[in-house]
């Protein structure tokens, strides 16, 4: 693994030493270093398990943003078949921060919509780091309308620091587009399930996550604003982001207690970035379970279920 987080520096040193030993052995076949390297591997596994056993909200924020975590495109390629991408909002442009289309999932037709951050410099710029403009949300609205017309379940994959706050986006009606996308999520008469795979930032996330069932990966976050943004507003100091993360209750564990989300999807030890294959499989299993629980509900029951879910939101935490 090449990208280590700040709190993983000790782990990086141990894994680096093990790799150095093996590199020396590859250069000199007479060297036998496997015993020493195996001992370092064992120590690294134990340290990794200890590090991730009880992550603070700020460390979870760092993990949720890890560049090596699988992104929306990875999930679509691994979990869906016959994926046919649909582009554009039929009004202004095609926003590459939002991808979606018709596909098959668990032997059923679905409409899948998600936010894609990109995985290298070129794709991150093309995808605008997962920050959608108004045309991205209007594309999502168009795809949700299409799914509703043909009675196809909707799956949304959320991973965004928030909606794009640029001047052009505001001029083209960013807040209105987010509001209409949220409204569309709440008004379609088909099952809607959502999974937050990394960052669920602000209205940019809610616009796709106003679903019947919402799941979060174990080390993902979901918040009304980034910890840095919150710290800048409350304390006029972005350096207090760690304090903001603690206070905002942005982790999957806190949000499940509040009734904001329905399910936490366990991640491999060390996070989804260390074992993307297992993380993607776990998300697929959770999505199937959520859809299976909704498929027998009638359209009006789905609407009532979604409405009650959002009216009740937060009541668990308040009652406690």
Secondary structure by P-SEA (a helix, b strand, c coil): cccccccaaaaaaaaaaaaaaaaaaaaccccccaaaaaaaaaaaaaaaaaaaccccaaaaaaaaaccccccaaaaaacccccbbbbbcccccccccccccbbbbcccbbbbbbbbbbcccaaaaaaaccccccaaaaaaaaaaaaaaaaabbbbbbbbbcccccccaaaaaacaaaaaaaaaaaaaccccbbbbbbccccccccccccccccbbbbccccccccccaaaaaaaacccccaaaaaaaaacccaaaaaaaccccbbbbbccccccccaaaaaaaaaaaaaaaaaacccccaaaaaaaaaaaaaacccccccc
